[in-house]
Amino acid sequence: MLHTRDVSGDRPLSRARSHHFFNRGRKIFPSGVTRVTVERQPIPLYIARGDGAYVHDVDGNRFLDLNNNFTTLIHGHGFLPVADAVADLLHRGTCFSNPTEHEIALAELLGERIPAIEQIRFVNSGTEAVMFAIKAARAFTGRAGIIRVEGAYHGAYDWAEAGQSGSPALWGEASRPASVAAYRGTPPSVAEDVTVVCFNDVESLERRMEEVGGRTAGILIDPMPSRAGLITPRTDFLDALQSAARRHGVLVVADEVLNLRQSYRGASARYGLAPDLIACGKIIGGGFPVGAIGGRADVMSVFANDKGRPLLPQGGTFSANPVSMVAGRVAMEAMTEAAFDGLECLGEQVRSGLHDAIDRAGASFSVSGAASLFRIHPKKEAPSDYRSGYATPVENDVTSALSDHFLHRGILLPNGAAACLSTAMTAYEADAIVATFSDFLSTPAAHEFEASR
């Protein structure tokens, strides 16, 4: 018997087929999965298909999807215009060693919308986009150093990872955060090249820039750090960052792989930041692998090879492949200014509803986020930096209980990460999210958490 899930109440959750696939996976994959970000409660849910705002697992359970492949699917699942365009393309070839018109069309669309993009290069992932943006800053300035924000996630390049996962035992003083390596065996030289600053701390930023600015190529900034807490940027912090960077000849590198979905022109434009380079990904691929590095024409010239070997060679077997280019163009064309405005209104409905539920219950929770993004924190005040948002063991426990509560009511709520909405959602789904959270606040797990405060 298939158990059809919806958001109207708690129903039995069959996992027999997911158990079967997980047992197979454990024989061939380390820990049974191919991404460390795959959540288990207590095993992964194996997905069979998605349609619109919902996914269906292999056991027949149906869930409202607030993950959307880590914020990638801004139109939800199976978006018909993308599906039709890709299906038509597949019969004519999926990848070539030569360029196609499709990469020009997507590049022109992004360049017309995003103020920071004068020229652009395509790669295959957000990690690659950030990596080549860092390399471009180095090639342009002739310097090696990087400044980055504590706790922000920027992919899997060594120099982007250092400082993203510090803990109280390792992170050092707030005025001088440690450049904590992301994995055992990281070359010690990485820490020497990476300077970490606290988000929204103007004084620390300016002091550290004075100390290392002369050897720094770029300052890497996510305008609203997602994994660090979906933290709202202070205007004076972004102003100080940009001013200090200009003073020391340091390039501002905006990582908008996730936060490009914040507006028609992206997050930097939304918050008044004017980066020299910008890394994009996720929504610009329409559900297919993609990344892009864009920026000022003079900086982007480090990739040029029309006059000989470039300052920064960059290639990639699947870079600018037609499938990703066509899917991305179609998805982004559908994200008109009106579509972004609609998502913004839906996001505000969710965030306001969550705030109201917290106020009614007098609960020790807060909400952060903007546009189509939100995050629920088990803290009375929304965090202003990574450290104030760092979860204690008790807070981690209640966050896990919250995700489990949502799961058993037919909603996939990422555990402690950014949750996102899609254009496939309506006021019905927004109300369901708020109602499910409100219901959670009356559970024993929430009461035990409040008693521990």
Secondary structure, DSSP 4 states (H G I P E B T S, - for coil): ------TTS------HHHHHHHHHHHTTSGGG-S-TT---SSSPPPEEEEEBTEEEETTS-EEEESSHHHHT-TT-BS-HHHHHHHHHHHTT-S--SS--HHHHHHHHHHHHH-TT-SEEEEESSHHHHHHHHHHHHHHHHS--EEEEETT----S-HHHHTTSS--TTTS--TTS-----SSTT--HHHHHHEEEE-TT-HHHHHHHHHHHGGGEEEEEE-SS-TTTT-PPPPHHHHHHHHHHHHHHTPEEEEE-TTGGGGSTT-HHHHHT---SEEEEEGGGGTTS--EEEEE-HHHHGGG--TTSS-SS----TTTT-HHHHHHHHHHHHH--HHHHHHHHHHHHHHHHHHHHHHHHHT-S-EEE--TTEEEEESSSS--SSHHHHPPPHHHHHHHHHHHHHHHTTTEE--SSS-EE--TT--HHHHHHHHHHHHHHTTSHHHHHHHHH-
